[in-house]
């Protein structure tokens, strides 16, 4: 047995998804409240949706905890996990992943201290913007190199950094802002909806590895997930009961 063969052998001893077929669906999650909490057991919006997704595929769910989202994307690329929830599309990611619909995106909300006025996209200029690692928003923002964007661990950490005057603003969805409304209010911050015409009907996706071990064809995975999406299987896990953040 040469060194390469030995490496593969040892890898497969410790990594159960080396096998061609598995009773499990493997998903990567990082600590990203309120989507994902790395508690025991893990919970959150994405965690519940991924559990339902596994049931749709007649699989048991196994979560792999990662220190950040970028590591999850690498695991997806290498086929070390089958799926990530909330993976936005990009040409680079399409080389190793394919997508199926998860939920309808909402307008974005800017969280800031009350002295900062954000009225439209141009108001972002000159602000220090906290962006959770591995997160993408809309194309114009993602590609805009003129903005001062710095990586942060999560939206929760972003709120703490605003209070410490380390950053000026963070951007999130209205749903997440609603879930965090108590934290925002207690911190004496404000949340401003940035309505975008190009956001209507925009879909967020489950991202599946092209090297997944789900024992289903790509067509079957997309078809089953799309059918569940259209039937509202994931809707209850991502809607808010009442919108606190208004237009």
C-alpha positions as CSV (number, residue, x, y, z in Angstrom):
1,X,0.0,0.0,0.0
2,X,1.5,3.3,-1.1
3,X,1.2,6.6,0.8
4,X,-1.7,7.8,-1.3
5,X,-3.7,4.6,-0.8
6,X,-2.9,4.7,2.9
7,X,-4.2,8.3,3.2
8,X,-7.5,7.4,1.5
9,X,-7.9,4.3,3.7
10,X,-7.3,6.3,6.9
11,X,-9.6,9.1,5.7
12,X,-12.4,6.6,5.1
13,X,-12.0,5.1,8.6
14,X,-12.8,8.4,10.2
15,X,-15.2,9.9,7.7
16,X,-18.4,7.8,7.3
17,X,-19.5,9.5,4.1
18,X,-16.7,7.8,2.1
19,X,-19.2,5.0,1.4
20,X,-21.2,5.3,-1.9
21,X,-24.5,4.9,-0.1
22,X,-25.6,6.3,3.3
23,X,-28.6,6.3,5.5
24,X,-27.6,9.8,6.5
25,X,-27.7,13.3,5.0
26,X,-24.7,15.3,6.1
27,X,-25.1,19.0,6.5
28,X,-22.5,21.6,7.6
29,X,-23.5,24.4,10.0
30,X,-21.6,27.2,11.7
31,X,-22.6,29.4,14.6
32,X,-24.9,31.9,12.9
33,X,-27.9,32.9,15.1
34,X,-30.7,32.8,14.6
35,X,-30.3,30.6,11.6
36,X,-27.9,28.1,13.4
37,X,-27.0,27.7,17.0
38,X,-24.2,25.2,17.8
39,X,-25.8,24.0,21.0
40,X,-26.4,20.4,22.0
41,X,-28.4,19.6,20.0
42,X,-28.0,22.3,17.4
43,X,-31.1,24.3,16.6
44,X,-32.2,27.3,14.5
45,X,-34.1,28.1,11.4
46,X,-31.7,26.4,9.0
47,X,-31.3,23.4,11.3
48,X,-35.1,22.7,11.4
49,X,-35.3,23.1,7.6
50,X,-32.4,20.8,7.0
51,X,-34.0,18.2,9.3
52,X,-37.2,18.4,7.2
53,X,-35.1,18.1,4.0
54,X,-33.5,14.9,5.3
55,X,-37.0,13.4,6.0
56,X,-38.0,14.3,2.4
57,X,-35.0,12.2,1.2
58,X,-35.9,9.4,3.8
59,X,-32.5,10.0,5.5
60,X,-31.4,10.7,9.0
61,X,-29.7,14.0,9.6
62,X,-26.1,14.4,10.7
63,X,-24.7,17.9,11.4
64,X,-21.0,18.8,11.1
65,X,-20.2,21.9,13.1
66,X,-17.7,24.4,11.5
67,X,-16.0,27.5,12.9
68,X,-17.3,29.5,10.0
69,X,-19.3,29.4,6.8
70,X,-16.3,29.5,4.5
71,X,-15.2,26.2,6.0
72,X,-18.7,24.7,5.3
73,X,-18.4,25.8,1.7
74,X,-15.0,24.0,1.4
75,X,-16.5,20.9,2.9
76,X,-19.3,21.1,0.4
77,X,-16.8,21.5,-2.5
78,X,-14.8,18.4,-1.3
79,X,-17.9,16.3,-0.9
80,X,-17.4,16.0,2.9
81,X,-21.0,17.1,3.4
82,X,-24.0,16.8,1.2
83,X,-25.8,20.1,1.7
84,X,-25.7,23.7,3.1
85,X,-28.8,25.8,3.8
86,X,-28.9,29.3,2.5
87,X,-26.2,29.0,-0.1
88,X,-26.4,31.9,-2.6
89,X,-25.5,31.3,-6.2
90,X,-22.2,32.3,-7.7
91,X,-20.4,31.1,-10.8
92,X,-17.5,29.9,-8.7
93,X,-19.8,27.8,-6.5
94,X,-21.6,26.3,-9.5
95,X,-18.4,24.5,-10.3
96,X,-18.9,22.2,-7.3
97,X,-22.5,22.7,-6.2
98,X,-26.1,22.7,-7.6
99,X,-29.1,24.3,-6.1
100,X,-32.8,23.7,-5.1
101,X,-35.1,26.3,-3.7
102,X,-35.4,26.8,0.0
103,X,-37.3,30.1,0.7
104,X,-38.3,33.4,-0.8
105,X,-35.9,36.3,0.2
106,X,-37.2,39.4,1.8
107,X,-36.1,43.0,1.6
108,X,-32.9,43.7,3.4
109,X,-32.7,45.6,6.7
110,X,-29.8,47.8,7.8
111,X,-29.0,47.9,11.5
112,X,-27.2,50.9,12.8
113,X,-27.0,53.4,15.7
114,X,-29.7,56.0,15.6
115,X,-27.3,58.8,14.4
116,X,-26.8,57.1,11.1
117,X,-29.3,57.7,8.3
118,X,-29.6,55.0,5.6
119,X,-32.2,56.0,3.0
120,X,-30.9,54.2,-0.1
121,X,-27.9,52.3,-1.6
122,X,-25.8,55.4,-2.0
123,X,-26.1,56.0,1.8
124,X,-23.8,53.0,2.3
125,X,-20.8,54.9,1.0
126,X,-18.3,55.9,3.6
127,X,-19.8,53.5,6.2
128,X,-17.9,50.5,7.8
129,X,-20.1,47.6,6.9
130,X,-19.9,44.3,8.8
131,X,-20.5,41.3,6.5
132,X,-20.7,37.8,8.0
133,X,-18.0,35.5,6.6
134,X,-19.1,33.6,3.5
135,X,-22.3,35.7,3.2
136,X,-23.4,37.2,-0.1
137,X,-26.3,39.6,-0.6
138,X,-27.3,41.1,-3.9
139,X,-25.0,41.4,-7.0
140,X,-24.5,45.1,-6.9
141,X,-23.4,45.0,-3.2
142,X,-21.3,41.9,-3.6
143,X,-19.3,43.3,-6.5
144,X,-19.0,46.8,-5.2
145,X,-15.3,47.3,-4.3
146,X,-15.9,51.0,-3.3
147,X,-17.7,50.0,-0.1
148,X,-15.8,49.5,3.1
149,X,-16.8,45.9,4.0
150,X,-15.1,44.0,6.8
151,X,-15.8,40.3,7.7
152,X,-17.6,39.5,11.0
153,X,-18.6,36.2,12.6
154,X,-22.3,36.7,12.8
155,X,-25.1,39.3,13.0
156,X,-25.1,39.0,16.8
157,X,-21.4,39.8,16.8
158,X,-22.1,42.7,14.4
159,X,-24.5,44.3,16.9
160,X,-21.8,44.1,19.6
161,X,-19.3,45.7,17.2
162,X,-21.7,48.6,16.4
163,X,-22.1,49.2,20.1
164,X,-18.3,49.3,20.4
165,X,-18.1,51.7,17.4
166,X,-15.9,49.2,15.5
167,X,-18.3,49.2,12.6
168,X,-21.2,51.4,11.5
169,X,-23.8,49.1,10.1
170,X,-24.8,45.5,9.4
171,X,-27.2,44.2,6.8
172,X,-29.7,41.3,7.3
173,X,-33.2,40.2,6.2
174,X,-36.4,41.6,7.7
175,X,-37.1,38.2,9.2
176,X,-33.8,38.1,11.1
177,X,-34.3,41.7,12.2
178,X,-37.7,40.8,13.5
179,X,-36.3,37.8,15.5
180,X,-33.6,40.1,16.9
181,X,-35.9,43.0,17.6
182,X,-35.4,42.7,21.4
183,X,-31.6,42.9,21.1
184,X,-31.9,45.8,18.7
185,X,-34.2,47.7,21.0
186,X,-32.2,47.0,24.1
187,X,-29.1,48.2,22.4
188,X,-30.9,51.5,21.3
189,X,-30.1,50.7,17.7
190,X,-32.4,51.2,14.7
191,X,-33.4,49.0,11.8
192,X,-34.2,50.5,8.4
193,X,-35.7,48.5,5.5
194,X,-33.9,49.0,2.2
195,X,-36.5,48.1,-0.4
196,X,-35.0,46.9,-3.7
197,X,-37.0,46.3,-6.9
198,X,-34.8,43.5,-8.0
199,X,-35.5,41.5,-4.7
200,X,-39.1,40.6,-5.5
201,X,-39.4,36.8,-5.7
202,X,-35.7,36.2,-5.2
203,X,-35.1,32.7,-3.9
204,X,-32.6,31.5,-1.4
205,X,-31.3,27.9,-1.9
206,X,-30.1,24.7,-0.5
207,X,-26.7,24.1,-2.0
208,X,-25.9,20.5,-2.7
209,X,-22.4,19.1,-3.3
210,X,-21.9,17.5,-6.7
211,X,-20.0,14.8,-4.8
212,X,-22.9,14.2,-2.4
213,X,-23.6,10.6,-1.1
214,X,-27.4,10.9,-1.1
215,X,-27.8,8.0,-3.5
216,X,-30.2,10.2,-5.6
217,X,-29.6,11.7,-9.0
218,X,-29.2,15.5,-9.2
219,X,-32.6,15.6,-11.0
220,X,-34.3,13.7,-8.1
221,X,-32.7,15.9,-5.5
222,X,-33.8,19.1,-7.2
223,X,-37.3,17.7,-8.0
224,X,-38.0,16.5,-4.5
225,X,-36.8,19.7,-2.9
226,X,-38.6,22.0,-5.3
227,X,-41.8,20.1,-4.8
228,X,-41.4,20.5,-1.0
229,X,-40.7,24.2,-1.5
230,X,-43.8,24.7,-3.6
231,X,-45.9,22.8,-1.0
232,X,-44.6,25.1,1.7
233,X,-42.8,22.4,3.6
234,X,-40.0,24.9,4.7
235,X,-42.3,28.0,5.0
236,X,-43.2,27.6,8.6
237,X,-39.6,27.5,9.6
238,X,-38.7,30.9,8.1
239,X,-41.8,33.1,8.4
240,X,-42.4,35.6,11.2
241,X,-45.8,35.7,13.0
242,X,-46.0,39.4,12.7
243,X,-43.7,41.9,11.1
244,X,-42.2,44.3,13.6
245,X,-39.8,45.9,11.2
246,X,-42.0,48.1,8.9
247,X,-41.3,49.7,5.5
